[in-house]
Amino acid sequence: MLVIGMALHNLPEGLAIGAGFALTPILGIMIALGIAAQDVPENIATIVPLYGLTKKKMKSFVIFSIVCLCYKIY
């Protein structure tokens, strides 16, 4: 479920970056940097509930990393 939600959320971001690069490389880079800055708090908000469930930082990090790697593979 988390992977599907992340995929649906990241699809428009990828389209926006692609459209920016289609116009000019600088615009694509600016959009990518803006999205990257927005993704940091989003990822923190994703891992905090995992930490609440596991009560272990490393286990939460490993679960989150596996989900992210699986998402990147597909």
CHARMM internal coordinates of N, CA and C (Angstrom, degrees):
IC EDIT
DIST 1 N 1 CA 1.4473
DIST 1 CA 1 C 1.5255
ANGL 1 N 1 CA 1 C 110.75
DIST 1 C 2 N 1.3229
ANGL 1 CA 1 C 2 N 115.80
DIHE 1 N 1 CA 1 C 2 N -42.06
DIST 2 N 2 CA 1.4647
ANGL 1 C 2 N 2 CA 119.78
DIHE 1 CA 1 C 2 N 2 CA 179.62
DIST 2 CA 2 C 1.5198
ANGL 2 N 2 CA 2 C 110.80
DIHE 1 C 2 N 2 CA 2 C -63.90
DIST 2 C 3 N 1.3287
ANGL 2 CA 2 C 3 N 116.93
DIHE 2 N 2 CA 2 C 3 N -39.97
DIST 3 N 3 CA 1.4640
ANGL 2 C 3 N 3 CA 120.82
DIHE 2 CA 2 C 3 N 3 CA -179.30
DIST 3 CA 3 C 1.5260
ANGL 3 N 3 CA 3 C 109.91
DIHE 2 C 3 N 3 CA 3 C -65.68
DIST 3 C 4 N 1.3214
ANGL 3 CA 3 C 4 N 117.18
DIHE 3 N 3 CA 3 C 4 N -41.24
DIST 4 N 4 CA 1.4687
ANGL 3 C 4 N 4 CA 120.48
DIHE 3 CA 3 C 4 N 4 CA 179.05
DIST 4 CA 4 C 1.5252
ANGL 4 N 4 CA 4 C 110.20
DIHE 3 C 4 N 4 CA 4 C -64.27
DIST 4 C 5 N 1.3109
ANGL 4 CA 4 C 5 N 116.49
DIHE 4 N 4 CA 4 C 5 N -43.65
DIST 5 N 5 CA 1.4626
ANGL 4 C 5 N 5 CA 120.11
DIHE 4 CA 4 C 5 N 5 CA 178.23
DIST 5 CA 5 C 1.5161
ANGL 5 N 5 CA 5 C 112.48
DIHE 4 C 5 N 5 CA 5 C -62.06
DIST 5 C 6 N 1.3352
ANGL 5 CA 5 C 6 N 116.45
DIHE 5 N 5 CA 5 C 6 N -41.91
DIST 6 N 6 CA 1.4599
ANGL 5 C 6 N 6 CA 119.64
DIHE 5 CA 5 C 6 N 6 CA 178.85
DIST 6 CA 6 C 1.5275
ANGL 6 N 6 CA 6 C 110.67
DIHE 5 C 6 N 6 CA 6 C -66.16
DIST 6 C 7 N 1.3314
ANGL 6 CA 6 C 7 N 116.81
DIHE 6 N 6 CA 6 C 7 N -38.85
DIST 7 N 7 CA 1.4640
ANGL 6 C 7 N 7 CA 120.41
DIHE 6 CA 6 C 7 N 7 CA 179.89
DIST 7 CA 7 C 1.5228
ANGL 7 N 7 CA 7 C 110.75
DIHE 6 C 7 N 7 CA 7 C -64.61
DIST 7 C 8 N 1.3258
ANGL 7 CA 7 C 8 N 116.68
DIHE 7 N 7 CA 7 C 8 N -44.91
DIST 8 N 8 CA 1.4637
ANGL 7 C 8 N 8 CA 119.86
DIHE 7 CA 7 C 8 N 8 CA 179.35
DIST 8 CA 8 C 1.5219
ANGL 8 N 8 CA 8 C 111.57
DIHE 7 C 8 N 8 CA 8 C -64.99
DIST 8 C 9 N 1.3103
ANGL 8 CA 8 C 9 N 116.59
DIHE 8 N 8 CA 8 C 9 N -33.98
DIST 9 N 9 CA 1.4567
ANGL 8 C 9 N 9 CA 120.47
DIHE 8 CA 8 C 9 N 9 CA 179.48
DIST 9 CA 9 C 1.5275
ANGL 9 N 9 CA 9 C 111.68
DIHE 8 C 9 N 9 CA 9 C -74.30
DIST 9 C 10 N 1.3229
ANGL 9 CA 9 C 10 N 117.44
DIHE 9 N 9 CA 9 C 10 N -37.05
DIST 10 N 10 CA 1.4628
ANGL 9 C 10 N 10 CA 120.92
DIHE 9 CA 9 C 10 N 10 CA -175.01
DIST 10 CA 10 C 1.5197
ANGL 10 N 10 CA 10 C 113.74
DIHE 9 C 10 N 10 CA 10 C -84.20
DIST 10 C 11 N 1.3232
ANGL 10 CA 10 C 11 N 118.90
DIHE 10 N 10 CA 10 C 11 N -16.68
DIST 11 N 11 CA 1.4546
ANGL 10 C 11 N 11 CA 121.10
DIHE 10 CA 10 C 11 N 11 CA -179.98
DIST 11 CA 11 C 1.5308
ANGL 11 N 11 CA 11 C 112.38
DIHE 10 C 11 N 11 CA 11 C -58.47
DIST 11 C 12 N 1.3411
ANGL 11 CA 11 C 12 N 119.81
DIHE 11 N 11 CA 11 C 12 N -51.17
DIST 12 N 12 CA 1.4665
ANGL 11 C 12 N 12 CA 118.68
DIHE 11 CA 11 C 12 N 12 CA 178.66
DIST 12 CA 12 C 1.5309
ANGL 12 N 12 CA 12 C 112.80
DIHE 11 C 12 N 12 CA 12 C -65.11
DIST 12 C 13 N 1.3303
ANGL 12 CA 12 C 13 N 116.76
DIHE 12 N 12 CA 12 C 13 N -30.17
DIST 13 N 13 CA 1.4619
ANGL 12 C 13 N 13 CA 118.92
DIHE 12 CA 12 C 13 N 13 CA 177.29
DIST 13 CA 13 C 1.5288
ANGL 13 N 13 CA 13 C 110.26
DIHE 12 C 13 N 13 CA 13 C -64.54
DIST 13 C 14 N 1.3236
ANGL 13 CA 13 C 14 N 116.39
DIHE 13 N 13 CA 13 C 14 N -43.44
DIST 14 N 14 CA 1.4604
ANGL 13 C 14 N 14 CA 120.28
DIHE 13 CA 13 C 14 N 14 CA 177.83
DIST 14 CA 14 C 1.5122
ANGL 14 N 14 CA 14 C 112.14
DIHE 13 C 14 N 14 CA 14 C -64.16
DIST 14 C 15 N 1.3266
ANGL 14 CA 14 C 15 N 116.09
DIHE 14 N 14 CA 14 C 15 N -39.37
DIST 15 N 15 CA 1.4609
ANGL 14 C 15 N 15 CA 119.80
DIHE 14 CA 14 C 15 N 15 CA 177.47
DIST 15 CA 15 C 1.5277
ANGL 15 N 15 CA 15 C 111.01
DIHE 14 C 15 N 15 CA 15 C -64.51
DIST 15 C 16 N 1.3193
ANGL 15 CA 15 C 16 N 116.57
DIHE 15 N 15 CA 15 C 16 N -39.43
DIST 16 N 16 CA 1.4700
ANGL 15 C 16 N 16 CA 120.06
DIHE 15 CA 15 C 16 N 16 CA 179.25
DIST 16 CA 16 C 1.5277
ANGL 16 N 16 CA 16 C 110.95
DIHE 15 C 16 N 16 CA 16 C -65.12
DIST 16 C 17 N 1.3243
ANGL 16 CA 16 C 17 N 116.95
DIHE 16 N 16 CA 16 C 17 N -41.71
DIST 17 N 17 CA 1.4661
ANGL 16 C 17 N 17 CA 120.37
DIHE 16 CA 16 C 17 N 17 CA 178.61
DIST 17 CA 17 C 1.5295
ANGL 17 N 17 CA 17 C 109.74
DIHE 16 C 17 N 17 CA 17 C -64.52
DIST 17 C 18 N 1.3353
ANGL 17 CA 17 C 18 N 116.68
DIHE 17 N 17 CA 17 C 18 N -44.50
DIST 18 N 18 CA 1.4607
ANGL 17 C 18 N 18 CA 120.36
DIHE 17 CA 17 C 18 N 18 CA 178.45
DIST 18 CA 18 C 1.5152
ANGL 18 N 18 CA 18 C 112.34
DIHE 17 C 18 N 18 CA 18 C -60.91
DIST 18 C 19 N 1.3318
ANGL 18 CA 18 C 19 N 116.49
DIHE 18 N 18 CA 18 C 19 N -42.57
DIST 19 N 19 CA 1.4651
ANGL 18 C 19 N 19 CA 120.03
DIHE 18 CA 18 C 19 N 19 CA 178.60
DIST 19 CA 19 C 1.5251
ANGL 19 N 19 CA 19 C 110.78
DIHE 18 C 19 N 19 CA 19 C -65.07
DIST 19 C 20 N 1.3268
ANGL 19 CA 19 C 20 N 116.56
DIHE 19 N 19 CA 19 C 20 N -37.69
DIST 20 N 20 CA 1.4723
ANGL 19 C 20 N 20 CA 119.71
DIHE 19 CA 19 C 20 N 20 CA 177.81
DIST 20 CA 20 C 1.5079
ANGL 20 N 20 CA 20 C 111.62
DIHE 19 C 20 N 20 CA 20 C -63.72
DIST 20 C 21 N 1.3343
ANGL 20 CA 20 C 21 N 116.64
DIHE 20 N 20 CA 20 C 21 N -44.81
DIST 21 N 21 CA 1.4580
ANGL 20 C 21 N 21 CA 119.87
DIHE 20 CA 20 C 21 N 21 CA 178.56
DIST 21 CA 21 C 1.5262
ANGL 21 N 21 CA 21 C 111.54
DIHE 20 C 21 N 21 CA 21 C -67.36
DIST 21 C 22 N 1.3294
ANGL 21 CA 21 C 22 N 117.43
DIHE 21 N 21 CA 21 C 22 N -29.36
DIST 22 N 22 CA 1.4647
ANGL 21 C 22 N 22 CA 120.10
DIHE 21 CA 21 C 22 N 22 CA 178.33
DIST 22 CA 22 C 1.5252
ANGL 22 N 22 CA 22 C 110.67
DIHE 21 C 22 N 22 CA 22 C -65.87
DIST 22 C 23 N 1.3225
ANGL 22 CA 22 C 23 N 116.11
DIHE 22 N 22 CA 22 C 23 N -32.81
DIST 23 N 23 CA 1.4702
ANGL 22 C 23 N 23 CA 119.08
DIHE 22 CA 22 C 23 N 23 CA 178.64
DIST 23 CA 23 C 1.5236
ANGL 23 N 23 CA 23 C 110.86
DIHE 22 C 23 N 23 CA 23 C -79.74
DIST 23 C 24 N 1.3344
ANGL 23 CA 23 C 24 N 115.95
DIHE 23 N 23 CA 23 C 24 N -60.78
DIST 24 N 24 CA 1.4684
ANGL 23 C 24 N 24 CA 120.88
DIHE 23 CA 23 C 24 N 24 CA 176.27
DIST 24 CA 24 C 1.5228
ANGL 24 N 24 CA 24 C 108.57
DIHE 23 C 24 N 24 CA 24 C -150.27
DIST 24 C 25 N 1.3255
ANGL 24 CA 24 C 25 N 117.35
DIHE 24 N 24 CA 24 C 25 N 145.79
DIST 25 N 25 CA 1.4691
ANGL 24 C 25 N 25 CA 119.35
DIHE 24 CA 24 C 25 N 25 CA 178.24
DIST 25 CA 25 C 1.5334
ANGL 25 N 25 CA 25 C 113.12
DIHE 24 C 25 N 25 CA 25 C -59.49
DIST 25 C 26 N 1.3117
ANGL 25 CA 25 C 26 N 116.95
DIHE 25 N 25 CA 25 C 26 N -36.53
DIST 26 N 26 CA 1.4764
ANGL 25 C 26 N 26 CA 120.11
DIHE 25 CA 25 C 26 N 26 CA -179.79
DIST 26 CA 26 C 1.5241
ANGL 26 N 26 CA 26 C 110.44
DIHE 25 C 26 N 26 CA 26 C -63.01
DIST 26 C 27 N 1.3217
ANGL 26 CA 26 C 27 N 116.69
DIHE 26 N 26 CA 26 C 27 N -42.76
DIST 27 N 27 CA 1.4627
ANGL 26 C 27 N 27 CA 119.98
DIHE 26 CA 26 C 27 N 27 CA 178.87
DIST 27 CA 27 C 1.5234
ANGL 27 N 27 CA 27 C 110.69
DIHE 26 C 27 N 27 CA 27 C -63.80
DIST 27 C 28 N 1.3269
ANGL 27 CA 27 C 28 N 117.26
DIHE 27 N 27 CA 27 C 28 N -41.15
DIST 28 N 28 CA 1.4560
ANGL 27 C 28 N 28 CA 120.89
DIHE 27 CA 27 C 28 N 28 CA 177.49
DIST 28 CA 28 C 1.5177
ANGL 28 N 28 CA 28 C 112.13
DIHE 27 C 28 N 28 CA 28 C -60.84
DIST 28 C 29 N 1.3268
ANGL 28 CA 28 C 29 N 116.41
DIHE 28 N 28 CA 28 C 29 N -42.08
DIST 29 N 29 CA 1.4693
ANGL 28 C 29 N 29 CA 120.99
DIHE 28 CA 28 C 29 N 29 CA 178.56
DIST 29 CA 29 C 1.5216
ANGL 29 N 29 CA 29 C 110.65
DIHE 28 C 29 N 29 CA 29 C -65.78
DIST 29 C 30 N 1.3277
ANGL 29 CA 29 C 30 N 116.77
DIHE 29 N 29 CA 29 C 30 N -42.08
DIST 30 N 30 CA 1.4694
ANGL 29 C 30 N 30 CA 120.19
DIHE 29 CA 29 C 30 N 30 CA 179.94
DIST 30 CA 30 C 1.5303
ANGL 30 N 30 CA 30 C 110.79
DIHE 29 C 30 N 30 CA 30 C -63.18
DIST 30 C 31 N 1.3199
ANGL 30 CA 30 C 31 N 116.85
DIHE 30 N 30 CA 30 C 31 N -42.82
DIST 31 N 31 CA 1.4625
ANGL 30 C 31 N 31 CA 120.33
DIHE 30 CA 30 C 31 N 31 CA 178.75
DIST 31 CA 31 C 1.5327
ANGL 31 N 31 CA 31 C 110.13
DIHE 30 C 31 N 31 CA 31 C -65.07
DIST 31 C 32 N 1.3375
ANGL 31 CA 31 C 32 N 116.70
DIHE 31 N 31 CA 31 C 32 N -43.26
DIST 32 N 32 CA 1.4657
ANGL 31 C 32 N 32 CA 120.47
DIHE 31 CA 31 C 32 N 32 CA 179.66
DIST 32 CA 32 C 1.5211
ANGL 32 N 32 CA 32 C 111.33
DIHE 31 C 32 N 32 CA 32 C -61.78
DIST 32 C 33 N 1.3162
ANGL 32 CA 32 C 33 N 117.57
DIHE 32 N 32 CA 32 C 33 N -41.54
DIST 33 N 33 CA 1.4701
ANGL 32 C 33 N 33 CA 120.56
DIHE 32 CA 32 C 33 N 33 CA 178.63
DIST 33 CA 33 C 1.5243
ANGL 33 N 33 CA 33 C 111.09
DIHE 32 C 33 N 33 CA 33 C -65.86
DIST 33 C 34 N 1.3261
ANGL 33 CA 33 C 34 N 116.99
DIHE 33 N 33 CA 33 C 34 N -39.94
DIST 34 N 34 CA 1.4634
ANGL 33 C 34 N 34 CA 120.44
DIHE 33 CA 33 C 34 N 34 CA 177.81
DIST 34 CA 34 C 1.5214
ANGL 34 N 34 CA 34 C 111.83
DIHE 33 C 34 N 34 CA 34 C -63.33
DIST 34 C 35 N 1.3144
ANGL 34 CA 34 C 35 N 115.79
DIHE 34 N 34 CA 34 C 35 N -42.65
DIST 35 N 35 CA 1.4655
ANGL 34 C 35 N 35 CA 119.77
DIHE 34 CA 34 C 35 N 35 CA 179.13
DIST 35 CA 35 C 1.5266
ANGL 35 N 35 CA 35 C 110.30
DIHE 34 C 35 N 35 CA 35 C -67.99
DIST 35 C 36 N 1.3335
ANGL 35 CA 35 C 36 N 117.11
DIHE 35 N 35 CA 35 C 36 N -39.16
DIST 36 N 36 CA 1.4704
ANGL 35 C 36 N 36 CA 120.15
DIHE 35 CA 35 C 36 N 36 CA 178.16
DIST 36 CA 36 C 1.5275
ANGL 36 N 36 CA 36 C 110.54
DIHE 35 C 36 N 36 CA 36 C -62.01
DIST 36 C 37 N 1.3237
ANGL 36 CA 36 C 37 N 116.98
DIHE 36 N 36 CA 36 C 37 N -40.92
DIST 37 N 37 CA 1.4689
ANGL 36 C 37 N 37 CA 120.32
DIHE 36 CA 36 C 37 N 37 CA 178.77
DIST 37 CA 37 C 1.5265
ANGL 37 N 37 CA 37 C 110.93
DIHE 36 C 37 N 37 CA 37 C -64.78
DIST 37 C 38 N 1.3239
ANGL 37 CA 37 C 38 N 116.93
DIHE 37 N 37 CA 37 C 38 N -35.14
DIST 38 N 38 CA 1.4618
ANGL 37 C 38 N 38 CA 121.34
DIHE 37 CA 37 C 38 N 38 CA 179.21
DIST 38 CA 38 C 1.5248
ANGL 38 N 38 CA 38 C 111.19
DIHE 37 C 38 N 38 CA 38 C -74.40
DIST 38 C 39 N 1.3293
ANGL 38 CA 38 C 39 N 117.67
DIHE 38 N 38 CA 38 C 39 N -28.11
DIST 39 N 39 CA 1.4573
ANGL 38 C 39 N 39 CA 121.05
DIHE 38 CA 38 C 39 N 39 CA -177.08
DIST 39 CA 39 C 1.5311
ANGL 39 N 39 CA 39 C 113.38
DIHE 38 C 39 N 39 CA 39 C -73.80
DIST 39 C 40 N 1.3127
ANGL 39 CA 39 C 40 N 118.08
DIHE 39 N 39 CA 39 C 40 N -23.20
DIST 40 N 40 CA 1.4684
ANGL 39 C 40 N 40 CA 120.21
DIHE 39 CA 39 C 40 N 40 CA -179.32
DIST 40 CA 40 C 1.5329
ANGL 40 N 40 CA 40 C 111.10
DIHE 39 C 40 N 40 CA 40 C -61.95
DIST 40 C 41 N 1.3327
ANGL 40 CA 40 C 41 N 119.15
DIHE 40 N 40 CA 40 C 41 N -55.56
DIST 41 N 41 CA 1.4755
ANGL 40 C 41 N 41 CA 117.38
DIHE 40 CA 40 C 41 N 41 CA 178.76
DIST 41 CA 41 C 1.5265
ANGL 41 N 41 CA 41 C 112.37
DIHE 40 C 41 N 41 CA 41 C -65.67
DIST 41 C 42 N 1.3215
ANGL 41 CA 41 C 42 N 116.66
DIHE 41 N 41 CA 41 C 42 N -29.91
DIST 42 N 42 CA 1.4733
ANGL 41 C 42 N 42 CA 120.20
DIHE 41 CA 41 C 42 N 42 CA 177.56
DIST 42 CA 42 C 1.5263
ANGL 42 N 42 CA 42 C 110.80
DIHE 41 C 42 N 42 CA 42 C -63.33
DIST 42 C 43 N 1.3199
ANGL 42 CA 42 C 43 N 116.65
DIHE 42 N 42 CA 42 C 43 N -43.26
DIST 43 N 43 CA 1.4598
ANGL 42 C 43 N 43 CA 120.37
DIHE 42 CA 42 C 43 N 43 CA 178.45
DIST 43 CA 43 C 1.5203
ANGL 43 N 43 CA 43 C 111.80
DIHE 42 C 43 N 43 CA 43 C -68.33
DIST 43 C 44 N 1.3077
ANGL 43 CA 43 C 44 N 117.01
DIHE 43 N 43 CA 43 C 44 N -35.98
DIST 44 N 44 CA 1.4679
ANGL 43 C 44 N 44 CA 120.16
DIHE 43 CA 43 C 44 N 44 CA 175.50
DIST 44 CA 44 C 1.5243
ANGL 44 N 44 CA 44 C 109.59
DIHE 43 C 44 N 44 CA 44 C -63.43
DIST 44 C 45 N 1.3235
ANGL 44 CA 44 C 45 N 116.62
DIHE 44 N 44 CA 44 C 45 N -41.85
DIST 45 N 45 CA 1.4662
ANGL 44 C 45 N 45 CA 120.21
DIHE 44 CA 44 C 45 N 45 CA 178.66
DIST 45 CA 45 C 1.5195
ANGL 45 N 45 CA 45 C 111.81
DIHE 44 C 45 N 45 CA 45 C -65.70
DIST 45 C 46 N 1.3263
ANGL 45 CA 45 C 46 N 117.20
DIHE 45 N 45 CA 45 C 46 N -24.93
DIST 46 N 46 CA 1.4616
ANGL 45 C 46 N 46 CA 120.75
DIHE 45 CA 45 C 46 N 46 CA 178.03
DIST 46 CA 46 C 1.5256
ANGL 46 N 46 CA 46 C 111.28
DIHE 45 C 46 N 46 CA 46 C -78.53
DIST 46 C 47 N 1.3242
ANGL 46 CA 46 C 47 N 117.26
DIHE 46 N 46 CA 46 C 47 N -37.99
DIST 47 N 47 CA 1.4602
ANGL 46 C 47 N 47 CA 119.87
DIHE 46 CA 46 C 47 N 47 CA -174.17
DIST 47 CA 47 C 1.5373
ANGL 47 N 47 CA 47 C 112.35
DIHE 46 C 47 N 47 CA 47 C -82.44
DIST 47 C 48 N 1.3124
ANGL 47 CA 47 C 48 N 118.31
DIHE 47 N 47 CA 47 C 48 N -23.75
DIST 48 N 48 CA 1.4683
ANGL 47 C 48 N 48 CA 120.44
DIHE 47 CA 47 C 48 N 48 CA -178.31
DIST 48 CA 48 C 1.5324
ANGL 48 N 48 CA 48 C 111.77
DIHE 47 C 48 N 48 CA 48 C -60.60
DIST 48 C 49 N 1.3439
ANGL 48 CA 48 C 49 N 120.21
DIHE 48 N 48 CA 48 C 49 N -46.57
DIST 49 N 49 CA 1.4683
ANGL 48 C 49 N 49 CA 118.28
DIHE 48 CA 48 C 49 N 49 CA 177.08
DIST 49 CA 49 C 1.5322
ANGL 49 N 49 CA 49 C 112.94
DIHE 48 C 49 N 49 CA 49 C -62.88
DIST 49 C 50 N 1.3391
ANGL 49 CA 49 C 50 N 117.08
DIHE 49 N 49 CA 49 C 50 N -34.28
DIST 50 N 50 CA 1.4613
ANGL 49 C 50 N 50 CA 119.16
DIHE 49 CA 49 C 50 N 50 CA 176.18
DIST 50 CA 50 C 1.5180
ANGL 50 N 50 CA 50 C 110.75
DIHE 49 C 50 N 50 CA 50 C -62.02
DIST 50 C 51 N 1.3242
ANGL 50 CA 50 C 51 N 116.22
DIHE 50 N 50 CA 50 C 51 N -41.34
DIST 51 N 51 CA 1.4623
ANGL 50 C 51 N 51 CA 119.73
DIHE 50 CA 50 C 51 N 51 CA 177.31
DIST 51 CA 51 C 1.5242
ANGL 51 N 51 CA 51 C 110.59
DIHE 50 C 51 N 51 CA 51 C -63.38
DIST 51 C 52 N 1.3332
ANGL 51 CA 51 C 52 N 116.42
DIHE 51 N 51 CA 51 C 52 N -38.52
DIST 52 N 52 CA 1.4601
ANGL 51 C 52 N 52 CA 119.75
DIHE 51 CA 51 C 52 N 52 CA 178.32
DIST 52 CA 52 C 1.5223
ANGL 52 N 52 CA 52 C 112.55
DIHE 51 C 52 N 52 CA 52 C -62.98
DIST 52 C 53 N 1.3315
ANGL 52 CA 52 C 53 N 116.20
DIHE 52 N 52 CA 52 C 53 N -32.53
DIST 53 N 53 CA 1.4725
ANGL 52 C 53 N 53 CA 120.08
DIHE 52 CA 52 C 53 N 53 CA 179.35
DIST 53 CA 53 C 1.5219
ANGL 53 N 53 CA 53 C 112.34
DIHE 52 C 53 N 53 CA 53 C -78.87
DIST 53 C 54 N 1.3353
ANGL 53 CA 53 C 54 N 116.80
DIHE 53 N 53 CA 53 C 54 N -40.69
DIST 54 N 54 CA 1.4637
ANGL 53 C 54 N 54 CA 119.71
DIHE 53 CA 53 C 54 N 54 CA -173.70
DIST 54 CA 54 C 1.5209
ANGL 54 N 54 CA 54 C 113.43
DIHE 53 C 54 N 54 CA 54 C -93.64
DIST 54 C 55 N 1.3171
ANGL 54 CA 54 C 55 N 117.62
DIHE 54 N 54 CA 54 C 55 N -26.81
DIST 55 N 55 CA 1.4687
ANGL 54 C 55 N 55 CA 123.72
DIHE 54 CA 54 C 55 N 55 CA -176.49
DIST 55 CA 55 C 1.5293
ANGL 55 N 55 CA 55 C 112.44
DIHE 54 C 55 N 55 CA 55 C 62.16
DIST 55 C 56 N 1.3275
ANGL 55 CA 55 C 56 N 116.50
DIHE 55 N 55 CA 55 C 56 N 17.02
DIST 56 N 56 CA 1.4564
ANGL 55 C 56 N 56 CA 120.71
DIHE 55 CA 55 C 56 N 56 CA 178.09
DIST 56 CA 56 C 1.5196
ANGL 56 N 56 CA 56 C 108.56
DIHE 55 C 56 N 56 CA 56 C -132.43
DIST 56 C 57 N 1.3203
ANGL 56 CA 56 C 57 N 115.78
DIHE 56 N 56 CA 56 C 57 N 123.76
DIST 57 N 57 CA 1.4622
ANGL 56 C 57 N 57 CA 120.15
DIHE 56 CA 56 C 57 N 57 CA -177.47
DIST 57 CA 57 C 1.5275
ANGL 57 N 57 CA 57 C 112.10
DIHE 56 C 57 N 57 CA 57 C -61.96
DIST 57 C 58 N 1.3176
ANGL 57 CA 57 C 58 N 117.10
DIHE 57 N 57 CA 57 C 58 N -46.00
DIST 58 N 58 CA 1.4620
ANGL 57 C 58 N 58 CA 120.13
DIHE 57 CA 57 C 58 N 58 CA -176.26
DIST 58 CA 58 C 1.5285
ANGL 58 N 58 CA 58 C 111.34
DIHE 57 C 58 N 58 CA 58 C -66.08
DIST 58 C 59 N 1.3158
ANGL 58 CA 58 C 59 N 117.35
DIHE 58 N 58 CA 58 C 59 N -41.75
DIST 59 N 59 CA 1.4598
ANGL 58 C 59 N 59 CA 120.17
DIHE 58 CA 58 C 59 N 59 CA 179.63
DIST 59 CA 59 C 1.5330
ANGL 59 N 59 CA 59 C 110.21
DIHE 58 C 59 N 59 CA 59 C -64.07
DIST 59 C 60 N 1.3225
ANGL 59 CA 59 C 60 N 117.47
DIHE 59 N 59 CA 59 C 60 N -41.62
DIST 60 N 60 CA 1.4569
ANGL 59 C 60 N 60 CA 121.15
DIHE 59 CA 59 C 60 N 60 CA 177.49
DIST 60 CA 60 C 1.5260
ANGL 60 N 60 CA 60 C 110.64
DIHE 59 C 60 N 60 CA 60 C -62.11
DIST 60 C 61 N 1.3112
ANGL 60 CA 60 C 61 N 116.43
DIHE 60 N 60 CA 60 C 61 N -43.14
DIST 61 N 61 CA 1.4627
ANGL 60 C 61 N 61 CA 121.27
DIHE 60 CA 60 C 61 N 61 CA 179.82
DIST 61 CA 61 C 1.5242
ANGL 61 N 61 CA 61 C 110.85
DIHE 60 C 61 N 61 CA 61 C -63.72
DIST 61 C 62 N 1.3209
ANGL 61 CA 61 C 62 N 116.92
DIHE 61 N 61 CA 61 C 62 N -41.97
DIST 62 N 62 CA 1.4680
ANGL 61 C 62 N 62 CA 121.22
DIHE 61 CA 61 C 62 N 62 CA -179.36
DIST 62 CA 62 C 1.5276
ANGL 62 N 62 CA 62 C 110.11
DIHE 61 C 62 N 62 CA 62 C -64.98
DIST 62 C 63 N 1.3223
ANGL 62 CA 62 C 63 N 117.75
DIHE 62 N 62 CA 62 C 63 N -45.73
DIST 63 N 63 CA 1.4725
ANGL 62 C 63 N 63 CA 121.01
DIHE 62 CA 62 C 63 N 63 CA 178.90
DIST 63 CA 63 C 1.5224
ANGL 63 N 63 CA 63 C 109.96
DIHE 62 C 63 N 63 CA 63 C -60.33
DIST 63 C 64 N 1.3134
ANGL 63 CA 63 C 64 N 116.85
DIHE 63 N 63 CA 63 C 64 N -47.02
DIST 64 N 64 CA 1.4626
ANGL 63 C 64 N 64 CA 121.19
DIHE 63 CA 63 C 64 N 64 CA -179.49
DIST 64 CA 64 C 1.5235
ANGL 64 N 64 CA 64 C 110.76
DIHE 63 C 64 N 64 CA 64 C -63.17
DIST 64 C 65 N 1.3170
ANGL 64 CA 64 C 65 N 117.35
DIHE 64 N 64 CA 64 C 65 N -41.08
DIST 65 N 65 CA 1.4666
ANGL 64 C 65 N 65 CA 121.29
DIHE 64 CA 64 C 65 N 65 CA 179.71
DIST 65 CA 65 C 1.5275
ANGL 65 N 65 CA 65 C 111.24
DIHE 64 C 65 N 65 CA 65 C -64.72
DIST 65 C 66 N 1.3255
ANGL 65 CA 65 C 66 N 116.70
DIHE 65 N 65 CA 65 C 66 N -41.11
DIST 66 N 66 CA 1.4685
ANGL 65 C 66 N 66 CA 120.11
DIHE 65 CA 65 C 66 N 66 CA 178.85
DIST 66 CA 66 C 1.5261
ANGL 66 N 66 CA 66 C 110.27
DIHE 65 C 66 N 66 CA 66 C -63.55
DIST 66 C 67 N 1.3278
ANGL 66 CA 66 C 67 N 116.52
DIHE 66 N 66 CA 66 C 67 N -43.42
DIST 67 N 67 CA 1.4584
ANGL 66 C 67 N 67 CA 120.09
DIHE 66 CA 66 C 67 N 67 CA 178.73
DIST 67 CA 67 C 1.5294
ANGL 67 N 67 CA 67 C 109.91
DIHE 66 C 67 N 67 CA 67 C -61.77
DIST 67 C 68 N 1.3205
ANGL 67 CA 67 C 68 N 117.55
DIHE 67 N 67 CA 67 C 68 N -44.02
DIST 68 N 68 CA 1.4700
ANGL 67 C 68 N 68 CA 120.78
DIHE 67 CA 67 C 68 N 68 CA 179.92
DIST 68 CA 68 C 1.5262
ANGL 68 N 68 CA 68 C 111.12
DIHE 67 C 68 N 68 CA 68 C -65.03
DIST 68 C 69 N 1.3260
ANGL 68 CA 68 C 69 N 117.06
DIHE 68 N 68 CA 68 C 69 N -41.51
DIST 69 N 69 CA 1.4711
ANGL 68 C 69 N 69 CA 119.85
DIHE 68 CA 68 C 69 N 69 CA 179.13
DIST 69 CA 69 C 1.5241
ANGL 69 N 69 CA 69 C 110.69
DIHE 68 C 69 N 69 CA 69 C -65.13
DIST 69 C 70 N 1.3316
ANGL 69 CA 69 C 70 N 117.05
DIHE 69 N 69 CA 69 C 70 N -41.42
DIST 70 N 70 CA 1.4606
ANGL 69 C 70 N 70 CA 119.70
DIHE 69 CA 69 C 70 N 70 CA 178.48
DIST 70 CA 70 C 1.5135
ANGL 70 N 70 CA 70 C 110.40
DIHE 69 C 70 N 70 CA 70 C -63.55
DIST 70 C 71 N 1.3224
ANGL 70 CA 70 C 71 N 116.15
DIHE 70 N 70 CA 70 C 71 N -38.44
DIST 71 N 71 CA 1.4655
ANGL 70 C 71 N 71 CA 119.51
DIHE 70 CA 70 C 71 N 71 CA 179.10
DIST 71 CA 71 C 1.5244
ANGL 71 N 71 CA 71 C 110.73
DIHE 70 C 71 N 71 CA 71 C -65.43
DIST 71 C 72 N 1.3208
ANGL 71 CA 71 C 72 N 117.05
DIHE 71 N 71 CA 71 C 72 N -41.56
DIST 72 N 72 CA 1.4643
ANGL 71 C 72 N 72 CA 121.15
DIHE 71 CA 71 C 72 N 72 CA -178.64
DIST 72 CA 72 C 1.5264
ANGL 72 N 72 CA 72 C 111.80
DIHE 71 C 72 N 72 CA 72 C -67.66
DIST 72 C 73 N 1.3299
ANGL 72 CA 72 C 73 N 116.92
DIHE 72 N 72 CA 72 C 73 N -30.23
DIST 73 N 73 CA 1.4659
ANGL 72 C 73 N 73 CA 120.34
DIHE 72 CA 72 C 73 N 73 CA -179.82
DIST 73 CA 73 C 1.5201
ANGL 73 N 73 CA 73 C 110.41
DIHE 72 C 73 N 73 CA 73 C -69.49
DIST 73 C 74 N 1.3343
ANGL 73 CA 73 C 74 N 116.90
DIHE 73 N 73 CA 73 C 74 N -39.72
DIST 74 N 74 CA 1.4514
ANGL 73 C 74 N 74 CA 120.18
DIHE 73 CA 73 C 74 N 74 CA 179.93
DIST 74 CA 74 C 1.4843
ANGL 74 N 74 CA 74 C 108.94
DIHE 73 C 74 N 74 CA 74 C -83.83
END
COOR INIT
IC SEED 1 N 1 CA 1 C
IC BUILD
